[in-house]
Amino acid sequence: MISRLKEVTMEEIPDITSDLIEKLKKMNISSVYQLAVQNPIELAKEYEDTSLNVESASTLIANARKILIESGALTNEFSTADEVLEKRNKLSRYATGSESFDDLLNGGFESQAITELAGEFGSGKSQVCHTLCVAASKLIKNDPDEDAGNIIFIDSVNTFRADRVHQIAEQRGLDPLPILEKIYHCQVYSSKHLESVIDDLDKSIEQYNAKLVIIDSIISLHRAEFSGRGSLAERQQKLGKMLNKLRRYADIYNIAVVITNQVVSYPDGMHPGFDSMKAAGGNIVAHGLTYRIFLKKSGKNRVATIFDSPSQPFQHAKFSISESGIQDATSYKTDGSDSAW
């Protein structure tokens, strides 16, 4: 059984008129979900006349969310802690098949969250993404009959290889064709193109019944096109806007979002623990994420470190990369006090 979005019509939104529905459709907003993820300032700005100001746009979006809450697609704005816990216990998780890596995230990449994979070139970011494309066909959830849905892979660094997905699936004893048919690849060529794809991602999520969105990489194009301190503020503003949209998509559509990020070196060369490197994007990117995992080469293996999480402790896990994707290297797993890092 494929899990699809609950059927809710625009006409059910309180105080909405047929004229307003038609105008929204001309703006390519044709569902309650698409309306619920809108930014009121942007919606009011893009509306074709002045009858929809920021305040009325905010009310309209709030009413769309209210309908989704009443339909059971979203939870109440105010919930007791036990209700929140029950909701979290029902979240979907997408595992890679590497026990040590998946344990970092309590079983896998989580829906309604943005997880970042940061690391230098060759640290395994894209390999984790390719492995996830294969392994995510098996959804970890309380309902065993629910299908994992499809995957949207947004590729800004030309790293996606369908033949690699095919190889990983074969090595794991799976039929590659059904897996490849579930992956919708989108190649982007400029920062503006990436922003446009993310702006319209809600429509793609609905069109392709996507449950997992992978972006490899979130920052590469913006780093290349917005160089120098003079353009830093504009770049950060654009990154913040994209991440804000991705957070809304993750919440409204109950999807998992996984992004890769590049690294920068500390000027003084002194930063114990991370080999003088940190994830690119500064505080704007850091504040927009739910989980941050730093990947590092360790001889023939790789080490994954979760260093930002609302629930998991700082810890490491070692994994390796093979023809079958990422897999456990050893039973190596420590807390943050391990001096070998």
KOLDREN-212983 format. One record per residue (C-alpha): residue in one letter; residue number from 1; x, y, z. Coordinates in Angstrom, 2 decimals. Layout:
<site drendren="a" votor="NUM" east="X" north="Y" up="Z"/>
...
//
This chain:
<site drendren="m" votor="1" east="0.00" north="0.00" up="0.00"/>
<site drendren="i" votor="2" east="1.44" north="3.37" up="-1.01"/>
<site drendren="s" votor="3" east="1.02" north="6.10" up="1.59"/>
<site drendren="r" votor="4" east="-0.34" north="9.20" up="-0.10"/>
<site drendren="l" votor="5" east="-1.36" north="12.60" up="1.16"/>
<site drendren="k" votor="6" east="-4.75" north="12.85" up="2.81"/>
<site drendren="e" votor="7" east="-7.36" north="14.17" up="0.38"/>
<site drendren="v" votor="8" east="-8.27" north="17.72" up="1.37"/>
<site drendren="t" votor="9" east="-9.76" north="20.24" up="-1.06"/>
<site drendren="m" votor="10" east="-9.12" north="23.97" up="-1.27"/>
<site drendren="e" votor="11" east="-12.86" north="24.61" up="-0.96"/>
<site drendren="e" votor="12" east="-12.73" north="23.33" up="2.63"/>
<site drendren="i" votor="13" east="-10.53" north="26.25" up="3.75"/>
<site drendren="p" votor="14" east="-12.59" north="28.72" up="5.86"/>
<site drendren="d" votor="15" east="-13.60" north="31.99" up="4.16"/>
<site drendren="i" votor="16" east="-11.90" north="31.14" up="0.86"/>
<site drendren="t" votor="17" east="-13.70" north="32.19" up="-2.34"/>
<site drendren="s" votor="18" east="-13.77" north="30.55" up="-5.75"/>
<site drendren="d" votor="19" east="-12.15" north="33.68" up="-7.18"/>
<site drendren="l" votor="20" east="-9.26" north="33.41" up="-4.72"/>
<site drendren="i" votor="21" east="-8.84" north="29.70" up="-5.51"/>
<site drendren="e" votor="22" east="-8.58" north="30.49" up="-9.22"/>
<site drendren="k" votor="23" east="-6.00" north="33.21" up="-8.58"/>
<site drendren="l" votor="24" east="-3.96" north="30.86" up="-6.40"/>
<site drendren="k" votor="25" east="-4.05" north="28.21" up="-9.13"/>
<site drendren="k" votor="26" east="-2.67" north="30.76" up="-11.59"/>
<site drendren="m" votor="27" east="0.22" north="31.09" up="-9.13"/>
<site drendren="n" votor="28" east="0.66" north="27.29" up="-9.32"/>
<site drendren="i" votor="29" east="-0.77" north="26.80" up="-5.83"/>
<site drendren="s" votor="30" east="-3.38" north="24.12" up="-6.39"/>
<site drendren="s" votor="31" east="-3.56" north="22.17" up="-3.12"/>
<site drendren="v" votor="32" east="-4.02" north="22.83" up="0.58"/>
<site drendren="y" votor="33" east="-0.54" north="21.41" up="1.24"/>
<site drendren="q" votor="34" east="1.06" north="23.80" up="-1.26"/>
<site drendren="l" votor="35" east="-0.74" north="26.72" up="0.37"/>
<site drendren="a" votor="36" east="0.24" north="25.60" up="3.88"/>
<site drendren="v" votor="37" east="3.98" north="25.75" up="3.09"/>
<site drendren="q" votor="38" east="3.84" north="29.28" up="1.69"/>
<site drendren="n" votor="39" east="5.54" north="32.28" up="3.26"/>
<site drendren="p" votor="40" east="2.91" north="35.01" up="3.86"/>
<site drendren="i" votor="41" east="5.25" north="37.84" up="2.82"/>
<site drendren="e" votor="42" east="6.17" north="36.11" up="-0.43"/>
<site drendren="l" votor="43" east="2.57" north="35.09" up="-1.11"/>
<site drendren="a" votor="44" east="1.30" north="38.64" up="-0.68"/>
<site drendren="k" votor="45" east="4.11" north="39.97" up="-2.88"/>
<site drendren="e" votor="46" east="3.43" north="37.50" up="-5.71"/>
<site drendren="y" votor="47" east="-0.36" north="37.87" up="-5.64"/>
<site drendren="e" votor="48" east="-1.61" north="39.58" up="-8.78"/>
<site drendren="d" votor="49" east="-3.44" north="42.42" up="-7.00"/>
<site drendren="t" votor="50" east="-3.31" north="44.27" up="-3.68"/>
<site drendren="s" votor="51" east="-6.36" north="42.57" up="-2.16"/>
<site drendren="l" votor="52" east="-4.13" north="40.05" up="-0.37"/>
<site drendren="n" votor="53" east="-1.82" north="41.78" up="2.10"/>
<site drendren="v" votor="54" east="0.59" north="40.09" up="4.47"/>
<site drendren="e" votor="55" east="-1.96" north="39.89" up="7.29"/>
<site drendren="s" votor="56" east="-4.66" north="38.28" up="5.13"/>
<site drendren="a" votor="57" east="-2.08" north="35.97" up="3.54"/>
<site drendren="s" votor="58" east="-1.03" north="34.85" up="7.03"/>
<site drendren="t" votor="59" east="-4.65" north="34.12" up="7.91"/>
<site drendren="l" votor="60" east="-5.16" north="32.19" up="4.68"/>
<site drendren="i" votor="61" east="-2.07" north="30.03" up="5.30"/>
<site drendren="a" votor="62" east="-3.10" north="29.49" up="8.94"/>
<site drendren="n" votor="63" east="-6.55" north="28.35" up="7.79"/>
<site drendren="a" votor="64" east="-4.92" north="25.90" up="5.36"/>
<site drendren="r" votor="65" east="-2.88" north="24.43" up="8.21"/>
<site drendren="k" votor="66" east="-6.04" north="24.30" up="10.35"/>
<site drendren="i" votor="67" east="-7.76" north="22.14" up="7.71"/>
<site drendren="l" votor="68" east="-4.76" north="19.80" up="7.63"/>
<site drendren="i" votor="69" east="-4.87" north="19.54" up="11.42"/>
<site drendren="e" votor="70" east="-8.58" north="18.73" up="11.36"/>
<site drendren="s" votor="71" east="-8.01" north="16.08" up="8.69"/>
<site drendren="g" votor="72" east="-5.28" north="14.44" up="10.79"/>
<site drendren="a" votor="73" east="-2.48" north="15.27" up="8.35"/>
<site drendren="l" votor="74" east="-0.89" north="17.58" up="10.94"/>
<site drendren="t" votor="75" east="-0.96" north="17.57" up="14.73"/>
<site drendren="n" votor="76" east="-2.46" north="20.34" up="16.85"/>
<site drendren="e" votor="77" east="-0.43" north="23.48" up="17.38"/>
<site drendren="f" votor="78" east="-0.57" north="22.81" up="21.13"/>
<site drendren="s" votor="79" east="-0.07" north="19.20" up="22.18"/>
<site drendren="t" votor="80" east="0.76" north="17.52" up="25.46"/>
<site drendren="a" votor="81" east="4.20" north="15.96" up="25.78"/>
<site drendren="d" votor="82" east="2.79" north="12.43" up="25.65"/>
<site drendren="e" votor="83" east="1.06" north="13.28" up="22.35"/>
<site drendren="v" votor="84" east="4.35" north="14.62" up="20.99"/>
<site drendren="l" votor="85" east="6.07" north="11.40" up="22.06"/>
<site drendren="e" votor="86" east="3.40" north="9.30" up="20.37"/>
<site drendren="k" votor="87" east="3.89" north="11.31" up="17.17"/>
<site drendren="r" votor="88" east="7.66" north="10.82" up="17.30"/>
<site drendren="n" votor="89" east="7.23" north="7.07" up="17.76"/>
<site drendren="k" votor="90" east="5.33" north="7.01" up="14.46"/>
<site drendren="l" votor="91" east="7.93" north="8.89" up="12.43"/>
<site drendren="s" votor="92" east="9.37" north="7.17" up="9.38"/>
<site drendren="r" votor="93" east="13.07" north="6.31" up="9.35"/>
<site drendren="y" votor="94" east="15.25" north="5.48" up="6.37"/>
<site drendren="a" votor="95" east="18.19" north="3.23" up="7.20"/>
<site drendren="t" votor="96" east="21.36" north="2.71" up="5.14"/>
<site drendren="g" votor="97" east="21.96" north="-0.88" up="6.19"/>
<site drendren="s" votor="98" east="25.12" north="0.00" up="8.10"/>
<site drendren="e" votor="99" east="24.18" north="-0.72" up="11.70"/>
<site drendren="s" votor="100" east="26.85" north="1.52" up="13.20"/>
<site drendren="f" votor="101" east="25.91" north="4.45" up="10.95"/>
<site drendren="d" votor="102" east="22.16" north="4.03" up="11.44"/>
<site drendren="d" votor="103" east="22.59" north="3.84" up="15.21"/>
<site drendren="l" votor="104" east="23.88" north="7.42" up="15.13"/>
<site drendren="l" votor="105" east="20.38" north="8.46" up="14.09"/>
<site drendren="n" votor="106" east="18.46" north="6.02" up="16.29"/>
<site drendren="g" votor="107" east="17.71" north="3.75" up="13.36"/>
<site drendren="g" votor="108" east="17.95" north="5.94" up="10.29"/>
<site drendren="f" votor="109" east="17.30" north="9.27" up="8.63"/>
<site drendren="e" votor="110" east="14.16" north="10.73" up="10.17"/>
<site drendren="s" votor="111" east="11.07" north="12.21" up="8.53"/>
<site drendren="q" votor="112" east="10.04" north="15.76" up="9.46"/>
<site drendren="a" votor="113" east="13.73" north="16.59" up="9.81"/>
<site drendren="i" votor="114" east="16.68" north="17.92" up="7.80"/>
<site drendren="t" votor="115" east="19.86" north="15.89" up="8.21"/>
<site drendren="e" votor="116" east="23.18" north="17.25" up="6.98"/>
<site drendren="l" votor="117" east="26.15" north="15.16" up="5.86"/>
<site drendren="a" votor="118" east="29.23" north="17.37" up="5.91"/>
<site drendren="g" votor="119" east="32.78" north="16.44" up="5.00"/>
<site drendren="e" votor="120" east="35.71" north="17.01" up="2.68"/>
<site drendren="f" votor="121" east="36.01" north="15.56" up="-0.81"/>
<site drendren="g" votor="122" east="36.08" north="11.76" up="-0.70"/>
<site drendren="s" votor="123" east="34.68" north="11.50" up="2.82"/>
<site drendren="g" votor="124" east="31.71" north="9.44" up="1.62"/>
<site drendren="k" votor="125" east="28.83" north="11.95" up="1.43"/>
<site drendren="s" votor="126" east="27.63" north="10.95" up="-2.03"/>
<site drendren="q" votor="127" east="28.18" north="7.26" up="-1.28"/>
<site drendren="v" votor="128" east="25.88" north="7.52" up="1.73"/>
<site drendren="c" votor="129" east="23.28" north="9.20" up="-0.51"/>
<site drendren="h" votor="130" east="23.54" north="6.48" up="-3.17"/>
<site drendren="t" votor="131" east="23.26" north="3.76" up="-0.54"/>
<site drendren="l" votor="132" east="20.27" north="5.51" up="0.98"/>
<site drendren="c" votor="133" east="18.54" north="5.51" up="-2.43"/>
<site drendren="v" votor="134" east="18.71" north="1.71" up="-2.39"/>
<site drendren="a" votor="135" east="18.14" north="1.03" up="1.30"/>
<site drendren="a" votor="136" east="15.25" north="3.51" up="1.60"/>
<site drendren="s" votor="137" east="13.05" north="1.18" up="-0.43"/>
<site drendren="k" votor="138" east="12.55" north="-0.57" up="2.90"/>
<site drendren="l" votor="139" east="10.83" north="1.87" up="5.20"/>
<site drendren="i" votor="140" east="11.27" north="1.46" up="8.94"/>
<site drendren="k" votor="141" east="7.89" north="2.28" up="10.46"/>
<site drendren="n" votor="142" east="5.24" north="0.80" up="12.70"/>
<site drendren="d" votor="143" east="3.06" north="0.01" up="9.68"/>
<site drendren="p" votor="144" east="4.82" north="-2.82" up="7.76"/>
<site drendren="d" votor="145" east="2.38" north="-2.54" up="4.86"/>
<site drendren="e" votor="146" east="3.26" north="1.07" up="4.07"/>
<site drendren="d" votor="147" east="5.45" north="1.69" up="1.05"/>
<site drendren="a" votor="148" east="8.48" north="3.95" up="1.38"/>
<site drendren="g" votor="149" east="7.29" north="6.25" up="-1.39"/>
<site drendren="n" votor="150" east="9.63" north="7.71" up="-3.99"/>
<site drendren="i" votor="151" east="12.88" north="9.67" up="-3.81"/>
<site drendren="i" votor="152" east="13.78" north="13.05" up="-5.27"/>
<site drendren="f" votor="153" east="17.54" north="13.43" up="-5.81"/>
<site drendren="i" votor="154" east="18.57" north="17.03" up="-6.50"/>
<site drendren="d" votor="155" east="22.09" north="17.00" up="-7.92"/>
<site drendren="s" votor="156" east="24.12" north="20.22" up="-8.01"/>
<site drendren="v" votor="157" east="27.59" north="18.67" up="-8.24"/>
<site drendren="n" votor="158" east="27.00" north="16.02" up="-10.92"/>
<site drendren="t" votor="159" east="27.65" north="13.14" up="-8.54"/>
<site drendren="f" votor="160" east="24.54" north="11.02" up="-9.09"/>
<site drendren="r" votor="161" east="25.26" north="7.77" up="-10.90"/>
<site drendren="a" votor="162" east="22.35" north="5.47" up="-11.76"/>
<site drendren="d" votor="163" east="24.81" north="2.67" up="-12.45"/>
<site drendren="r" votor="164" east="26.12" north="3.00" up="-8.88"/>
<site drendren="v" votor="165" east="22.59" north="2.60" up="-7.53"/>
<site drendren="h" votor="166" east="22.18" north="-0.41" up="-9.82"/>
<site drendren="q" votor="167" east="25.44" north="-1.92" up="-8.49"/>
<site drendren="i" votor="168" east="24.54" north="-1.40" up="-4.82"/>
<site drendren="a" votor="169" east="21.11" north="-2.97" up="-5.34"/>
<site drendren="e" votor="170" east="22.59" north="-6.02" up="-7.10"/>
<site drendren="q" votor="171" east="25.23" north="-6.49" up="-4.42"/>
<site drendren="r" votor="172" east="22.49" north="-6.43" up="-1.80"/>
<site drendren="g" votor="173" east="20.46" north="-9.05" up="-3.64"/>
<site drendren="l" votor="174" east="17.74" north="-6.63" up="-4.73"/>
<site drendren="d" votor="175" east="16.12" north="-6.08" up="-8.11"/>
<site drendren="p" votor="176" east="17.64" north="-2.78" up="-9.34"/>
<site drendren="l" votor="177" east="14.91" north="-1.78" up="-11.80"/>
<site drendren="p" votor="178" east="12.05" north="-1.13" up="-9.32"/>
<site drendren="i" votor="179" east="14.48" north="0.87" up="-7.18"/>
<site drendren="l" votor="180" east="15.69" north="2.99" up="-10.11"/>
<site drendren="e" votor="181" east="12.07" north="3.64" up="-11.09"/>
<site drendren="k" votor="182" east="11.44" north="5.17" up="-7.65"/>
<site drendren="i" votor="183" east="14.24" north="7.75" up="-7.94"/>
<site drendren="y" votor="184" east="13.51" north="11.09" up="-9.65"/>
<site drendren="h" votor="185" east="16.80" north="12.79" up="-10.49"/>
<site drendren="c" votor="186" east="17.02" north="16.54" up="-11.01"/>
<site drendren="q" votor="187" east="20.26" north="18.06" up="-12.32"/>
<site drendren="v" votor="188" east="20.70" north="21.75" up="-11.43"/>
<site drendren="y" votor="189" east="23.25" north="24.05" up="-13.01"/>
<site drendren="s" votor="190" east="23.19" north="27.35" up="-11.12"/>
<site drendren="s" votor="191" east="22.29" north="28.75" up="-7.71"/>
<site drendren="k" votor="192" east="19.21" north="30.40" up="-9.23"/>
<site drendren="h" votor="193" east="18.14" north="27.06" up="-10.72"/>
<site drendren="l" votor="194" east="18.54" north="25.34" up="-7.34"/>
<site drendren="e" votor="195" east="16.48" north="28.05" up="-5.63"/>
<site drendren="s" votor="196" east="13.77" north="27.67" up="-8.27"/>
<site drendren="v" votor="197" east="13.67" north="23.87" up="-7.85"/>
<site drendren="i" votor="198" east="13.35" north="24.21" up="-4.07"/>
<site drendren="d" votor="199" east="10.70" north="26.92" up="-4.45"/>
<site drendren="d" votor="200" east="8.58" north="24.49" up="-6.48"/>
<site drendren="l" votor="201" east="9.57" north="21.36" up="-4.57"/>
<site drendren="d" votor="202" east="6.14" north="21.06" up="-2.95"/>
<site drendren="k" votor="203" east="4.62" north="20.42" up="-6.36"/>
<site drendren="s" votor="204" east="7.27" north="17.80" up="-7.17"/>
<site drendren="i" votor="205" east="6.71" north="16.07" up="-3.82"/>
<site drendren="e" votor="206" east="3.02" north="15.74" up="-4.61"/>
<site drendren="q" votor="207" east="3.53" north="14.81" up="-8.26"/>
<site drendren="y" votor="208" east="6.04" north="12.04" up="-7.54"/>
<site drendren="n" votor="209" east="4.69" north="10.93" up="-4.14"/>
<site drendren="a" votor="210" east="8.14" north="11.57" up="-2.67"/>
<site drendren="k" votor="211" east="8.92" north="10.62" up="0.91"/>
<site drendren="l" votor="212" east="12.66" north="11.32" up="0.81"/>
<site drendren="v" votor="213" east="14.47" north="14.32" up="-0.68"/>
<site drendren="i" votor="214" east="18.25" north="14.26" up="-1.13"/>
<site drendren="i" votor="215" east="20.20" north="17.39" up="-2.12"/>
<site drendren="d" votor="216" east="23.84" north="16.86" up="-3.08"/>
<site drendren="s" votor="217" east="25.05" north="19.55" up="-2.43"/>
<site drendren="i" votor="218" east="23.14" north="22.43" up="-0.80"/>
<site drendren="i" votor="219" east="25.95" north="25.00" up="-0.96"/>
<site drendren="s" votor="220" east="28.37" north="24.23" up="-3.80"/>
<site drendren="l" votor="221" east="26.74" north="26.49" up="-6.41"/>
<site drendren="h" votor="222" east="26.25" north="29.39" up="-4.01"/>
<site drendren="r" votor="223" east="29.87" north="29.19" up="-2.85"/>
<site drendren="a" votor="224" east="31.04" north="29.33" up="-6.45"/>
<site drendren="e" votor="225" east="28.77" north="32.17" up="-7.56"/>
<site drendren="f" votor="226" east="28.79" north="34.35" up="-4.43"/>
<site drendren="s" votor="227" east="32.50" north="34.72" up="-3.71"/>
<site drendren="g" votor="228" east="34.02" north="37.44" up="-1.58"/>
<site drendren="r" votor="229" east="32.80" north="39.22" up="1.53"/>
<site drendren="g" votor="230" east="30.75" north="41.68" up="-0.50"/>
<site drendren="s" votor="231" east="28.29" north="39.00" up="-1.57"/>
<site drendren="l" votor="232" east="28.30" north="37.02" up="1.70"/>
<site drendren="a" votor="233" east="25.13" north="38.60" up="3.11"/>
<site drendren="e" votor="234" east="23.15" north="37.93" up="-0.07"/>
<site drendren="r" votor="235" east="24.41" north="34.34" up="-0.23"/>
<site drendren="q" votor="236" east="23.48" north="33.65" up="3.38"/>
<site drendren="q" votor="237" east="20.04" north="35.15" up="2.87"/>
<site drendren="k" votor="238" east="19.40" north="32.84" up="-0.07"/>
<site drendren="l" votor="239" east="20.66" north="29.78" up="1.83"/>
<site drendren="g" votor="240" east="18.47" north="30.66" up="4.79"/>
<site drendren="k" votor="241" east="15.43" north="31.00" up="2.56"/>
<site drendren="m" votor="242" east="16.03" north="27.58" up="0.97"/>
<site drendren="l" votor="243" east="16.49" north="25.85" up="4.32"/>
<site drendren="n" votor="244" east="13.40" north="27.53" up="5.72"/>
<site drendren="k" votor="245" east="11.37" north="26.15" up="2.82"/>
<site drendren="l" votor="246" east="12.86" north="22.68" up="3.26"/>
<site drendren="r" votor="247" east="11.89" north="22.67" up="6.94"/>
<site drendren="r" votor="248" east="8.31" north="23.53" up="6.03"/>
<site drendren="y" votor="249" east="8.22" north="20.80" up="3.39"/>
<site drendren="a" votor="250" east="9.58" north="18.24" up="5.86"/>
<site drendren="d" votor="251" east="6.92" north="19.18" up="8.40"/>
<site drendren="i" votor="252" east="3.86" north="19.55" up="6.15"/>
<site drendren="y" votor="253" east="4.58" north="16.57" up="3.88"/>
<site drendren="n" votor="254" east="6.11" north="14.33" up="6.59"/>
<site drendren="i" votor="255" east="9.21" north="13.66" up="4.49"/>
<site drendren="a" votor="256" east="12.89" north="13.14" up="5.29"/>
<site drendren="v" votor="257" east="15.30" north="15.70" up="3.85"/>
<site drendren="v" votor="258" east="19.00" north="14.82" up="3.56"/>
<site drendren="i" votor="259" east="21.51" north="17.40" up="2.35"/>
<site drendren="t" votor="260" east="25.26" north="17.26" up="1.83"/>
<site drendren="n" votor="261" east="27.53" north="20.15" up="2.69"/>
<site drendren="q" votor="262" east="31.13" north="21.07" up="1.98"/>
<site drendren="v" votor="263" east="33.71" north="22.14" up="4.54"/>
<site drendren="v" votor="264" east="35.98" north="25.10" up="5.16"/>
<site drendren="s" votor="265" east="39.32" north="25.16" up="6.99"/>
<site drendren="y" votor="266" east="40.03" north="27.25" up="10.04"/>
<site drendren="p" votor="267" east="42.54" north="30.04" up="9.25"/>
<site drendren="d" votor="268" east="44.68" north="29.34" up="12.31"/>
<site drendren="g" votor="269" east="44.82" north="25.61" up="11.56"/>
<site drendren="m" votor="270" east="43.96" north="24.88" up="15.17"/>
<site drendren="h" votor="271" east="40.65" north="23.22" up="15.96"/>
<site drendren="p" votor="272" east="41.03" north="19.91" up="17.80"/>
<site drendren="g" votor="273" east="38.62" north="17.15" up="16.91"/>
<site drendren="f" votor="274" east="37.69" north="17.99" up="13.34"/>
<site drendren="d" votor="275" east="41.08" north="18.24" up="11.65"/>
<site drendren="s" votor="276" east="40.80" north="22.05" up="11.42"/>
<site drendren="m" votor="277" east="37.59" north="21.84" up="9.36"/>
<site drendren="k" votor="278" east="34.01" north="22.92" up="9.84"/>
<site drendren="a" votor="279" east="30.86" north="22.69" up="7.75"/>
<site drendren="a" votor="280" east="30.36" north="25.55" up="5.30"/>
<site drendren="g" votor="281" east="27.48" north="28.00" up="5.49"/>
<site drendren="g" votor="282" east="27.99" north="29.41" up="8.97"/>
<site drendren="n" votor="283" east="25.19" north="29.93" up="11.48"/>
<site drendren="i" votor="284" east="22.50" north="30.35" up="8.80"/>
<site drendren="v" votor="285" east="22.94" north="26.74" up="7.71"/>
<site drendren="a" votor="286" east="23.58" north="25.43" up="11.22"/>
<site drendren="h" votor="287" east="20.34" north="26.87" up="12.61"/>
<site drendren="g" votor="288" east="18.30" north="25.51" up="9.72"/>
<site drendren="l" votor="289" east="19.15" north="21.87" up="10.38"/>
<site drendren="t" votor="290" east="17.86" north="19.16" up="12.69"/>
<site drendren="y" votor="291" east="20.84" north="16.77" up="12.65"/>
<site drendren="r" votor="292" east="24.47" north="17.37" up="11.60"/>
<site drendren="i" votor="293" east="26.82" north="14.50" up="10.78"/>
<site drendren="f" votor="294" east="30.48" north="15.12" up="10.00"/>
<site drendren="l" votor="295" east="32.22" north="12.55" up="7.79"/>
<site drendren="k" votor="296" east="35.98" north="12.05" up="7.81"/>
<site drendren="k" votor="297" east="38.46" north="9.72" up="6.13"/>
<site drendren="s" votor="298" east="40.12" north="7.22" up="8.45"/>
<site drendren="g" votor="299" east="42.56" north="5.12" up="6.45"/>
<site drendren="k" votor="300" east="40.51" north="2.81" up="4.24"/>
<site drendren="n" votor="301" east="37.43" north="3.53" up="6.31"/>
<site drendren="r" votor="302" east="35.32" north="6.54" up="7.19"/>
<site drendren="v" votor="303" east="34.23" north="7.94" up="10.54"/>
<site drendren="a" votor="304" east="30.83" north="9.56" up="11.01"/>
<site drendren="t" votor="305" east="30.35" north="11.89" up="13.96"/>
<site drendren="i" votor="306" east="27.02" north="13.28" up="15.03"/>
<site drendren="f" votor="307" east="27.83" north="16.65" up="16.51"/>
<site drendren="d" votor="308" east="24.45" north="18.38" up="16.53"/>
<site drendren="s" votor="309" east="21.21" north="16.66" up="17.49"/>
<site drendren="p" votor="310" east="18.19" north="17.50" up="19.67"/>
<site drendren="s" votor="311" east="18.31" north="14.04" up="21.24"/>
<site drendren="q" votor="312" east="21.44" north="12.00" up="20.44"/>
<site drendren="p" votor="313" east="24.77" north="12.42" up="22.25"/>
<site drendren="f" votor="314" east="28.02" north="13.36" up="20.53"/>
<site drendren="q" votor="315" east="29.40" north="10.06" up="19.26"/>
<site drendren="h" votor="316" east="31.31" north="8.38" up="16.43"/>
<site drendren="a" votor="317" east="30.75" north="5.35" up="14.23"/>
<site drendren="k" votor="318" east="33.17" north="3.81" up="11.74"/>
<site drendren="f" votor="319" east="31.97" north="2.51" up="8.36"/>
<site drendren="s" votor="320" east="33.49" north="1.47" up="5.06"/>
<site drendren="i" votor="321" east="32.55" north="1.87" up="1.39"/>
<site drendren="s" votor="322" east="32.32" north="-1.14" up="-0.89"/>
<site drendren="e" votor="323" east="30.49" north="-2.31" up="-4.00"/>
<site drendren="s" votor="324" east="27.40" north="-2.79" up="-1.82"/>
<site drendren="g" votor="325" east="27.48" north="0.83" up="-0.63"/>
<site drendren="i" votor="326" east="28.33" north="1.80" up="2.91"/>
<site drendren="q" votor="327" east="28.65" north="-0.95" up="5.49"/>
<site drendren="d" votor="328" east="29.99" north="-1.56" up="8.98"/>
<site drendren="a" votor="329" east="33.78" north="-1.50" up="9.13"/>
<site drendren="t" votor="330" east="34.04" north="-3.02" up="12.62"/>
<site drendren="s" votor="331" east="32.07" north="-2.86" up="15.81"/>
<site drendren="y" votor="332" east="33.91" north="0.41" up="16.47"/>
<site drendren="k" votor="333" east="31.65" north="2.89" up="18.22"/>
<site drendren="t" votor="334" east="32.57" north="5.24" up="21.04"/>
<site drendren="d" votor="335" east="31.32" north="8.22" up="22.95"/>
<site drendren="g" votor="336" east="32.84" north="11.66" up="22.40"/>
<site drendren="s" votor="337" east="35.70" north="11.03" up="24.83"/>
<site drendren="d" votor="338" east="37.57" north="8.74" up="22.39"/>
<site drendren="s" votor="339" east="41.02" north="10.30" up="21.90"/>
<site drendren="a" votor="340" east="41.56" north="8.37" up="18.66"/>
<site drendren="w" votor="341" east="39.36" north="10.90" up="16.85"/>
//
